[in-house]
Amino acid sequence: MISMFLLQTVASAALGKAFAGIGAAIAALAAAIGIGKIGQATMESIARQPESAGNLRSSMIVAAGMVEGAALFAIIVCLLAVVIK
């Protein structure tokens, strides 16, 4: 009986760590896709109106920083799930 309980506990802990790793990978992938789309939209806008390149570039950097910050928080939460469990 006790061995069955220990086996279930170890299996659920390993499964939780695996899903935390998958969650961190998904967060990093989503951030990469988001920043790529921001860059794509900015380059298309600069191609249409080259005189507004400075304003668009600074807005792109701010938006990319916000996406990167959200991804960092998601990755930290996933890694904390591994450490705390």
N, CA, C and O atoms as a GROMACS GRO file, in nm:
protein
  340
    1MET      N    1   0.083  -0.120   0.000
    1MET     CA    2   0.000   0.000   0.000
    1MET      C    3   0.087   0.126   0.000
    1MET      O    4   0.064   0.218  -0.079
    2ILE      N    5   0.185   0.130   0.087
    2ILE     CA    6   0.272   0.248   0.094
    2ILE      C    7   0.355   0.260  -0.033
    2ILE      O    8   0.377   0.371  -0.082
    3SER      N    9   0.402   0.148  -0.086
    3SER     CA   10   0.481   0.153  -0.209
    3SER      C   11   0.399   0.206  -0.326
    3SER      O   12   0.451   0.278  -0.412
    4MET      N   13   0.272   0.173  -0.330
    4MET     CA   14   0.185   0.224  -0.436
    4MET      C   15   0.168   0.375  -0.423
    4MET      O   16   0.169   0.447  -0.523
    5PHE      N   17   0.154   0.423  -0.301
    5PHE     CA   18   0.142   0.567  -0.277
    5PHE      C   19   0.269   0.639  -0.318
    5PHE      O   20   0.263   0.744  -0.381
    6LEU      N   21   0.386   0.583  -0.282
    6LEU     CA   22   0.513   0.645  -0.319
    6LEU      C   23   0.532   0.645  -0.470
    6LEU      O   24   0.582   0.742  -0.526
    7LEU      N   25   0.492   0.539  -0.536
    7LEU     CA   26   0.503   0.532  -0.681
    7LEU      C   27   0.417   0.638  -0.748
    7LEU      O   28   0.460   0.700  -0.845
    8GLN      N   29   0.296   0.658  -0.699
    8GLN     CA   30   0.209   0.760  -0.756
    8GLN      C   31   0.264   0.900  -0.731
    8GLN      O   32   0.255   0.987  -0.818
    9THR      N   33   0.322   0.922  -0.614
    9THR     CA   34   0.379   1.053  -0.582
    9THR      C   35   0.497   1.085  -0.672
    9THR      O   36   0.508   1.196  -0.723
   10VAL      N   37   0.585   0.989  -0.691
   10VAL     CA   38   0.702   1.010  -0.777
   10VAL      C   39   0.659   1.031  -0.921
   10VAL      O   40   0.714   1.116  -0.990
   11ALA      N   41   0.562   0.955  -0.968
   11ALA     CA   42   0.515   0.968  -1.106
   11ALA      C   43   0.451   1.104  -1.129
   11ALA      O   44   0.473   1.166  -1.233
   12SER      N   45   0.373   1.152  -1.033
   12SER     CA   46   0.308   1.282  -1.052
   12SER      C   47   0.410   1.395  -1.045
   12SER      O   48   0.396   1.495  -1.116
   13ALA      N   49   0.513   1.381  -0.961
   13ALA     CA   50   0.617   1.484  -0.954
   13ALA      C   51   0.695   1.490  -1.085
   13ALA      O   52   0.725   1.599  -1.134
   14ALA      N   53   0.727   1.375  -1.142
   14ALA     CA   54   0.800   1.372  -1.268
   14ALA      C   55   0.714   1.429  -1.381
   14ALA      O   56   0.763   1.501  -1.467
   15LEU      N   57   0.587   1.396  -1.379
   15LEU     CA   58   0.497   1.449  -1.481
   15LEU      C   59   0.483   1.600  -1.468
   15LEU      O   60   0.479   1.671  -1.569
   16GLY      N   61   0.476   1.649  -1.345
   16GLY     CA   62   0.468   1.793  -1.323
   16GLY      C   63   0.592   1.866  -1.373
   16GLY      O   64   0.582   1.974  -1.432
   17LYS      N   65   0.709   1.807  -1.350
   17LYS     CA   66   0.833   1.867  -1.398
   17LYS      C   67   0.839   1.866  -1.550
   17LYS      O   68   0.887   1.962  -1.612
   18ALA      N   69   0.791   1.760  -1.610
   18ALA     CA   70   0.790   1.753  -1.757
   18ALA      C   71   0.698   1.860  -1.815
   18ALA      O   72   0.734   1.927  -1.912
   19PHE      N   73   0.580   1.876  -1.757
   19PHE     CA   74   0.488   1.977  -1.807
   19PHE      C   75   0.538   2.118  -1.781
   19PHE      O   76   0.510   2.209  -1.860
   20ALA      N   77   0.611   2.139  -1.672
   20ALA     CA   78   0.670   2.270  -1.646
   20ALA      C   79   0.773   2.303  -1.753
   20ALA      O   80   0.781   2.417  -1.799
   21GLY      N   81   0.852   2.204  -1.792
   21GLY     CA   82   0.950   2.225  -1.900
   21GLY      C   83   0.883   2.254  -2.032
   21GLY      O   84   0.927   2.340  -2.108
   22ILE      N   85   0.776   2.182  -2.060
   22ILE     CA   86   0.700   2.206  -2.184
   22ILE      C   87   0.638   2.346  -2.182
   22ILE      O   88   0.635   2.415  -2.284
   23GLY      N   89   0.588   2.387  -2.066
   23GLY     CA   90   0.530   2.521  -2.053
   23GLY      C   91   0.633   2.630  -2.077
   23GLY      O   92   0.604   2.730  -2.142
   24ALA      N   93   0.755   2.611  -2.024
   24ALA     CA   94   0.861   2.710  -2.046
   24ALA      C   95   0.898   2.716  -2.194
   24ALA      O   96   0.923   2.825  -2.246
   25ALA      N   97   0.903   2.602  -2.260
   25ALA     CA   98   0.936   2.600  -2.402
   25ALA      C   99   0.827   2.669  -2.485
   25ALA      O  100   0.858   2.742  -2.580
   26ILE      N  101   0.702   2.647  -2.450
   26ILE     CA  102   0.592   2.712  -2.522
   26ILE      C  103   0.597   2.863  -2.501
   26ILE      O  104   0.571   2.939  -2.594
   27ALA      N  105   0.630   2.907  -2.379
   27ALA     CA  106   0.639   3.051  -2.352
   27ALA      C  107   0.750   3.115  -2.434
   27ALA      O  108   0.733   3.224  -2.488
   28ALA      N  109   0.864   3.048  -2.444
   28ALA     CA  110   0.975   3.102  -2.522
   28ALA      C  111   0.941   3.105  -2.672
   28ALA      O  112   0.973   3.201  -2.741
   29LEU      N  113   0.876   3.000  -2.719
   29LEU     CA  114   0.837   2.996  -2.860
   29LEU      C  115   0.733   3.104  -2.892
   29LEU      O  116   0.742   3.169  -2.997
   30ALA      N  117   0.638   3.122  -2.805
   30ALA     CA  118   0.536   3.225  -2.827
   30ALA      C  119   0.597   3.365  -2.828
   30ALA      O  120   0.558   3.450  -2.908
   31ALA      N  121   0.694   3.388  -2.739
   31ALA     CA  122   0.762   3.518  -2.738
   31ALA      C  123   0.839   3.541  -2.867
   31ALA      O  124   0.839   3.651  -2.921
   32ALA      N  125   0.905   3.438  -2.916
   32ALA     CA  126   0.980   3.451  -3.041
   32ALA      C  127   0.888   3.483  -3.158
   32ALA      O  128   0.920   3.567  -3.242
   33ILE      N  129   0.775   3.416  -3.163
   33ILE     CA  130   0.678   3.442  -3.270
   33ILE      C  131   0.623   3.584  -3.258
   33ILE      O  132   0.611   3.654  -3.358
   34GLY      N  133   0.591   3.625  -3.137
   34GLY     CA  134   0.538   3.760  -3.115
   34GLY      C  135   0.635   3.869  -3.154
   34GLY      O  136   0.597   3.966  -3.219
   35ILE      N  137   0.762   3.853  -3.115
   35ILE     CA  138   0.862   3.954  -3.150
   35ILE      C  139   0.887   3.954  -3.300
   35ILE      O  140   0.912   4.060  -3.358
   36GLY      N  141   0.882   3.838  -3.363
   36GLY     CA  142   0.897   3.832  -3.508
   36GLY      C  143   0.786   3.906  -3.580
   36GLY      O  144   0.810   3.975  -3.678
   37LYS      N  145   0.664   3.890  -3.530
   37LYS     CA  146   0.551   3.961  -3.592
   37LYS      C  147   0.562   4.112  -3.570
   37LYS      O  148   0.526   4.190  -3.658
   38ILE      N  149   0.610   4.152  -3.453
   38ILE     CA  150   0.630   4.296  -3.428
   38ILE      C  151   0.733   4.352  -3.526
   38ILE      O  152   0.713   4.459  -3.584
   39GLY      N  153   0.844   4.280  -3.544
   39GLY     CA  154   0.947   4.324  -3.637
   39GLY      C  155   0.897   4.329  -3.780
   39GLY      O  156   0.928   4.422  -3.855
   40GLN      N  157   0.819   4.228  -3.820
   40GLN     CA  158   0.765   4.225  -3.955
   40GLN      C  159   0.674   4.345  -3.980
   40GLN      O  160   0.684   4.411  -4.084
   41ALA      N  161   0.585   4.372  -3.886
   41ALA     CA  162   0.493   4.484  -3.904
   41ALA      C  163   0.567   4.617  -3.907
   41ALA      O  164   0.531   4.708  -3.982
   42THR      N  165   0.671   4.629  -3.825
   42THR     CA  166   0.747   4.753  -3.824
   42THR      C  167   0.821   4.774  -3.955
   42THR      O  168   0.823   4.884  -4.009
   43MET      N  169   0.883   4.668  -4.006
   43MET     CA  170   0.956   4.681  -4.133
   43MET      C  171   0.862   4.715  -4.249
   43MET      O  172   0.898   4.793  -4.337
   44GLU      N  173   0.742   4.657  -4.249
   44GLU     CA  174   0.645   4.691  -4.353
   44GLU      C  175   0.602   4.836  -4.342
   44GLU      O  176   0.585   4.905  -4.442
   45SER      N  177   0.584   4.884  -4.219
   45SER     CA  178   0.545   5.024  -4.199
   45SER      C  179   0.656   5.119  -4.240
   45SER      O  180   0.629   5.224  -4.300
   46ILE      N  181   0.780   5.083  -4.209
   46ILE     CA  182   0.893   5.168  -4.249
   46ILE      C  183   0.906   5.170  -4.401
   46ILE      O  184   0.942   5.272  -4.459
   47ALA      N  185   0.878   5.056  -4.467
   47ALA     CA  186   0.885   5.053  -4.613
   47ALA      C  187   0.780   5.144  -4.676
   47ALA      O  188   0.803   5.203  -4.781
   48ARG      N  189   0.664   5.155  -4.611
   48ARG     CA  190   0.557   5.242  -4.664
   48ARG      C  191   0.585   5.389  -4.636
   48ARG      O  192   0.562   5.474  -4.722
   49GLN      N  193   0.635   5.420  -4.516
   49GLN     CA  194   0.661   5.558  -4.478
   49GLN      C  195   0.799   5.569  -4.414
   49GLN      O  196   0.811   5.562  -4.292
   50PRO      N  197   0.903   5.584  -4.495
   50PRO     CA  198   1.040   5.588  -4.442
   50PRO      C  199   1.067   5.705  -4.348
   50PRO      O  200   1.156   5.697  -4.263
   51GLU      N  201   0.991   5.812  -4.361
   51GLU     CA  202   1.017   5.929  -4.275
   51GLU      C  203   0.978   5.905  -4.129
   51GLU      O  204   1.022   5.979  -4.041
   52SER      N  205   0.896   5.804  -4.103
   52SER     CA  206   0.855   5.778  -3.964
   52SER      C  207   0.933   5.660  -3.904
   52SER      O  208   0.886   5.597  -3.810
   53ALA      N  209   1.051   5.631  -3.956
   53ALA     CA  210   1.128   5.515  -3.912
   53ALA      C  211   1.170   5.526  -3.766
   53ALA      O  212   1.168   5.428  -3.692
   54GLY      N  213   1.210   5.646  -3.723
   54GLY     CA  214   1.255   5.664  -3.585
   54GLY      C  215   1.146   5.635  -3.483
   54GLY      O  216   1.169   5.565  -3.384
   55ASN      N  217   1.027   5.689  -3.508
   55ASN     CA  218   0.916   5.666  -3.415
   55ASN      C  219   0.873   5.520  -3.414
   55ASN      O  220   0.844   5.464  -3.308
   56LEU      N  221   0.869   5.458  -3.532
   56LEU     CA  222   0.829   5.319  -3.539
   56LEU      C  223   0.930   5.228  -3.471
   56LEU      O  224   0.892   5.131  -3.404
   57ARG      N  225   1.058   5.259  -3.488
   57ARG     CA  226   1.162   5.176  -3.427
   57ARG      C  227   1.155   5.181  -3.276
   57ARG      O  228   1.170   5.079  -3.209
   58SER      N  229   1.133   5.300  -3.220
   58SER     CA  230   1.125   5.309  -3.074
   58SER      C  231   1.000   5.240  -3.020
   58SER      O  232   1.004   5.178  -2.914
   59SER      N  233   0.891   5.249  -3.093
   59SER     CA  234   0.770   5.178  -3.052
   59SER      C  235   0.788   5.027  -3.060
   59SER      O  236   0.737   4.953  -2.977
   60MET      N  237   0.863   4.982  -3.161
   60MET     CA  238   0.889   4.839  -3.176
   60MET      C  239   0.972   4.788  -3.059
   60MET      O  240   0.946   4.679  -3.008
   61ILE      N  241   1.071   4.864  -3.016
   61ILE     CA  242   1.156   4.822  -2.906
   61ILE      C  243   1.076   4.812  -2.777
   61ILE      O  244   1.095   4.718  -2.700
   62VAL      N  245   0.986   4.906  -2.753
   62VAL     CA  246   0.903   4.902  -2.633
   62VAL      C  247   0.810   4.780  -2.636
   62VAL      O  248   0.796   4.710  -2.536
   63ALA      N  249   0.747   4.757  -2.750
   63ALA     CA  250   0.655   4.642  -2.761
   63ALA      C  251   0.730   4.510  -2.747
   63ALA      O  252   0.681   4.418  -2.681
   64ALA      N  253   0.846   4.499  -2.807
   64ALA     CA  254   0.925   4.376  -2.795
   64ALA      C  255   0.971   4.354  -2.652
   64ALA      O  256   0.975   4.240  -2.605
   65GLY      N  257   1.004   4.460  -2.582
   65GLY     CA  258   1.041   4.449  -2.441
   65GLY      C  259   0.925   4.401  -2.355
   65GLY      O  260   0.946   4.323  -2.262
   66MET      N  261   0.805   4.446  -2.385
   66MET     CA  262   0.689   4.401  -2.308
   66MET      C  263   0.661   4.254  -2.334
   66MET      O  264   0.628   4.180  -2.241
   67VAL      N  265   0.673   4.209  -2.459
   67VAL     CA  266   0.653   4.068  -2.490
   67VAL      C  267   0.760   3.984  -2.421
   67VAL      O  268   0.730   3.879  -2.364
   68GLU      N  269   0.883   4.030  -2.425
   68GLU     CA  270   0.993   3.957  -2.363
   68GLU      C  271   0.975   3.950  -2.211
   68GLU      O  272   1.006   3.848  -2.150
   69GLY      N  273   0.925   4.057  -2.152
   69GLY     CA  274   0.900   4.056  -2.007
   69GLY      C  275   0.792   3.957  -1.968
   69GLY      O  276   0.806   3.887  -1.868
   70ALA      N  277   0.686   3.952  -2.046
   70ALA     CA  278   0.579   3.856  -2.017
   70ALA      C  279   0.629   3.713  -2.032
   70ALA      O  280   0.592   3.625  -1.954
   71ALA      N  281   0.712   3.688  -2.133
   71ALA     CA  282   0.768   3.554  -2.153
   71ALA      C  283   0.862   3.518  -2.039
   71ALA      O  284   0.864   3.403  -1.995
   72LEU      N  285   0.938   3.614  -1.992
   72LEU     CA  286   1.029   3.588  -1.880
   72LEU      C  287   0.951   3.549  -1.755
   72LEU      O  288   0.990   3.456  -1.684
   73PHE      N  289   0.843   3.619  -1.728
   73PHE     CA  290   0.761   3.584  -1.612
   73PHE      C  291   0.703   3.443  -1.627
   73PHE      O  292   0.699   3.368  -1.530
   74ALA      N  293   0.659   3.407  -1.746
   74ALA     CA  294   0.603   3.274  -1.769
   74ALA      C  295   0.709   3.166  -1.749
   74ALA      O  296   0.682   3.062  -1.689
   75ILE      N  297   0.829   3.190  -1.797
   75ILE     CA  298   0.937   3.093  -1.781
   75ILE      C  299   0.975   3.079  -1.634
   75ILE      O  300   1.001   2.968  -1.587
   76ILE      N  301   0.980   3.190  -1.562
   76ILE     CA  302   1.014   3.184  -1.420
   76ILE      C  303   0.907   3.107  -1.342
   76ILE      O  304   0.941   3.029  -1.253
   77VAL      N  305   0.781   3.127  -1.374
   77VAL     CA  306   0.674   3.053  -1.307
   77VAL      C  307   0.688   2.903  -1.334
   77VAL      O  308   0.671   2.822  -1.243
   78CYS      N  309   0.720   2.867  -1.457
   78CYS     CA  310   0.739   2.724  -1.489
   78CYS      C  311   0.859   2.666  -1.415
   78CYS      O  312   0.852   2.554  -1.366
   79LEU      N  313   0.967   2.740  -1.407
   79LEU     CA  314   1.084   2.690  -1.335
   79LEU      C  315   1.060   2.685  -1.184
   79LEU      O  316   1.112   2.596  -1.117
   80LEU      N  317   0.983   2.777  -1.133
   80LEU     CA  318   0.947   2.770  -0.990
   80LEU      C  319   0.860   2.648  -0.961
   80LEU      O  320   0.867   2.590  -0.853
   81ALA      N  321   0.777   2.611  -1.057
   81ALA     CA  322   0.696   2.491  -1.039
   81ALA      C  323   0.783   2.367  -1.027
   81ALA      O  324   0.749   2.273  -0.955
   82VAL      N  325   0.896   2.367  -1.097
   82VAL     CA  326   0.990   2.254  -1.087
   82VAL      C  327   1.059   2.255  -0.952
   82VAL      O  328   1.071   2.151  -0.887
   83VAL      N  329   1.104   2.372  -0.909
   83VAL     CA  330   1.181   2.382  -0.785
   83VAL      C  331   1.095   2.359  -0.661
   83VAL      O  332   1.136   2.289  -0.568
   84ILE      N  333   0.977   2.416  -0.660
   84ILE     CA  334   0.891   2.409  -0.541
   84ILE      C  335   0.832   2.270  -0.526
   84ILE      O  336   0.818   2.222  -0.413
   85LYS      N  337   0.799   2.205  -0.633
   85LYS     CA  338   0.735   2.073  -0.622
   85LYS      C  339   0.833   1.973  -0.580
   85LYS      O  340   0.798   1.856  -0.565
   0.00000   0.00000   0.00000
